[in-house]
Structure formats: C-alpha cells, structure tokens
Amino acid sequence: MLRDATVVDADAVAMLVLHELERRQLRQLRRVSKEQLSQLLFVGYHQPDFRYGFPQARVYQNQGVAVGVAYGYPARRETQLDNQWTALFDRLQVTAPQVPVIRPHALADEWYLDLLTVNSRYAHKTYQQQWFDEWLMSDVLRRARLSGARYVGLDVRPGSPLASLAAQFGFVGTQWRSFDRRSLFHLRYKLTAEI
C-alpha cells in the first residue's frame, strides 16, 4: 500500500535513507559515523523542512511496515529543505562537513526525485504484478503531475537500479553532472496533463 509517511515511520524510513546514503558514498559524510548519521536522519525526519523529513516522503507499506520510500519535491523548495543540515549537525554536537552535504540538483521546471529505495529484503517482491519500486515510481509521477510540474528530474549513477527503473518508465538522459567528485547522469521525464 502506498501512503504519505508519518512520524510513526521514523525508524524504518531513517534506516532506508541511511542505507541509500551509504550506497552513494558521499565524501562529505565520511567523517560522520554510521551511528551519528543514523541519529541525524532520525532527528531530521521529524523536521518538516528537512530534505529527508516525513512531509516529503511517500512510503510503500507491507504488513504495516514501511519497506520502501520515495523522497521528492518541487524544485522551488529544494534550497529551503537543505537549510536544516547545519542545524542538525549542531544539535547533535557533530562537526558539520565543510561543503554542503547535498547541493541543489533540480532544474527550475522540475519536480525532483531525490531518493527512491526499497528494503533489500523486499526488492524482489511484487504486488498485483508490479515490483514495490515500480509502485513508488508510478506514485512519484502521479504526485508530480498533480503538483503542476512539467518534468520529473533525478540524478543517477549509470547502471544503478534506479537508472534502470527510470529507463523503464521512459526517463531520458539530458546532461552529465559532477557532484562529490562523481559523475551523475541527470534524467528527465516529461509529464502530460493526464492524471
């Protein structure tokens, strides 16, 4: 079942985001221990204006537990959502990285998909002949359409599971970007007016 994330999902969603950020191997977060990052994500999850706060999340629930999450928002909100990182590091008494943890990625006319992940134990499960990540991606496109955005954008590592999923849905590569000394491919999906 797809639904908006709630504060009750904090533990499950914070762990999903933690694992995804570990997979991304962001250099800025190397000085932060796994425990500190986990605590930061848990505390941040409760903040309405944090990039990984619950208001930006939709979860896929299986047997009452959030097993997948998608984070996205209109481009105009991105800088507002990133203002919380420093405050969270200060609150947890952890030295913040010198450069921003996340830089703005969204183009002005996009609804930006920041993160989409499914717990590895559920990655190969289906419901009504759709994988859990396919349910989340379909929901992302529906939400973006409802927001009035013209495009959905996301940045991926070539060959990653998210890149493959986006290709299945018809996302098209538009440009190479560099972030954290890594090359990412920016993909876009043109939304139609249909709902």
C-alpha positions in Angstrom: 0.0 0.0 0.0 1.3 3.5 -0.9 0.7 6.3 1.6 2.2 9.5 3.0 4.9 8.9 5.5 4.1 9.7 9.1 6.2 10.2 12.3 5.5 6.6 13.2 7.6 5.5 10.2 10.7 7.3 11.5 12.8 4.2 12.4 12.1 2.3 9.2 12.5 5.3 6.9 15.6 6.6 8.6 17.2 3.2 8.1 16.2 3.1 4.4 17.7 6.6 3.8 20.8 5.7 5.8 21.5 2.6 3.6 20.9 4.7 0.4 23.3 7.4 1.6 25.9 4.8 2.4 25.5 3.3 -1.1 26.1 6.8 -2.6 29.3 7.0 -0.6 29.2 10.8 -0.2 32.7 12.1 0.8 31.2 14.8 3.0 29.7 12.2 5.2 32.8 10.1 5.7 33.8 11.9 8.9 30.4 11.1 10.4 30.0 7.7 12.0 27.1 5.5 11.0 25.6 6.0 14.4 25.8 9.8 14.1 24.3 9.8 10.6 21.5 7.5 11.8 20.7 9.8 14.7 20.9 12.8 12.4 18.4 11.2 9.9 16.1 10.1 12.7 16.0 13.6 14.3 15.8 15.3 10.8 12.9 13.0 9.8 10.7 14.9 12.3 11.6 18.3 10.8 9.1 19.4 8.2 11.6 21.4 6.2 14.4 18.8 6.1 15.2 17.1 2.8 14.6 13.7 4.4 11.8 14.9 6.7 8.5 13.0 6.7 6.4 15.6 4.7 8.5 15.0 1.6 8.2 11.2 1.8 5.8 8.6 0.4 6.2 5.0 1.7 5.3 1.6 0.4 3.9 -0.3 3.3 3.9 -4.1 3.5 2.3 -5.8 6.5 2.2 -2.5 8.4 5.8 -1.6 7.9 7.4 1.0 5.6 9.6 -1.1 3.3 10.2 1.4 0.6 10.4 5.2 0.4 10.4 7.9 -2.3 11.5 11.5 -1.5 10.6 14.2 -3.9 9.5 17.9 -4.0 9.1 20.8 -6.4 12.4 22.5 -7.4 11.4 25.7 -5.7 11.5 24.0 -2.3 15.0 22.5 -2.6 17.1 25.2 -1.1 14.7 25.6 1.8 14.9 21.9 2.5 18.7 22.0 2.7 18.9 24.7 5.3 18.4 22.1 8.1 21.7 20.1 7.7 23.9 22.5 9.7 21.3 22.9 12.5 21.0 19.2 12.8 24.8 18.7 13.0 24.9 21.4 15.7 22.1 19.9 17.6 23.9 16.5 17.7 27.2 18.2 18.5 28.9 16.8 15.4 31.2 18.9 13.3 29.5 19.6 10.0 31.3 18.9 6.7 33.0 22.0 5.2 30.9 21.8 2.0 27.2 21.2 1.7 26.1 17.6 2.2 23.6 17.9 -0.7 23.7 20.6 -3.4 20.7 21.7 -5.3 20.1 19.4 -8.2 16.6 20.2 -9.5 16.1 22.3 -12.6 13.6 25.2 -12.2 10.7 23.4 -14.1 11.1 20.0 -12.3 9.6 18.1 -9.6 12.8 16.4 -8.3 13.0 12.8 -7.2 15.8 12.8 -4.6 15.7 9.3 -3.4 13.7 6.1 -4.1 14.7 2.9 -2.4 13.2 -0.4 -1.2 14.5 -2.6 1.7 16.7 -5.3 0.1 14.5 -8.0 1.7 11.6 -6.7 -0.3 13.3 -5.7 -3.5 12.2 -8.9 -5.4 8.6 -8.9 -4.2 5.6 -7.9 -6.2 2.0 -6.8 -5.6 -0.5 -7.1 -8.4 2.3 -7.9 -10.8 4.3 -4.8 -10.0 7.6 -4.6 -8.1 7.5 -2.4 -5.0 9.9 0.1 -6.6 7.6 0.3 -9.6 4.7 1.2 -7.4 6.7 4.0 -5.8 7.9 5.4 -9.2 4.3 5.4 -10.5 3.3 7.3 -7.4 6.1 9.8 -8.0 4.9 10.5 -11.5 1.3 10.9 -10.3 2.3 13.3 -7.5 4.5 15.4 -9.8 1.6 15.6 -12.3 -0.7 16.8 -9.5 1.8 19.5 -8.5 1.6 21.1 -11.9 5.3 20.5 -12.7 6.3 20.0 -16.4 9.1 17.4 -15.7 10.3 15.0 -13.2 14.1 15.0 -12.8 16.6 12.8 -11.0 20.3 12.2 -10.9 21.6 8.6 -11.1 24.8 6.6 -11.4 24.8 4.9 -14.8 23.9 1.2 -14.4 22.3 1.6 -10.9 19.0 0.0 -10.2 17.3 3.4 -10.1 18.7 4.3 -13.5 17.3 1.0 -14.9 13.9 1.7 -13.3 13.8 5.2 -14.6 14.6 3.9 -18.1 11.7 1.5 -17.9 9.4 4.4 -17.2 10.7 6.5 -20.1 13.1 8.9 -18.4 15.6 10.4 -20.9 19.2 11.5 -20.1 19.8 15.2 -20.6 23.2 16.0 -19.1 26.2 14.8 -17.1 26.7 16.4 -13.7 29.6 16.3 -11.2 28.9 16.0 -7.5 31.2 14.9 -4.8 33.9 14.0 -7.4 31.4 11.6 -9.0 29.7 11.8 -12.4 25.9 11.5 -12.3 23.5 11.5 -15.2 20.5 13.8 -15.0 17.4 12.2 -16.3 14.1 13.9 -17.0 10.5 12.6 -17.7 8.1 14.9 -19.5 4.7 14.9 -17.7 1.5 15.0 -19.6 -1.6 16.8 -18.4 -3.4 13.5 -17.8 -4.0 12.3 -14.3 
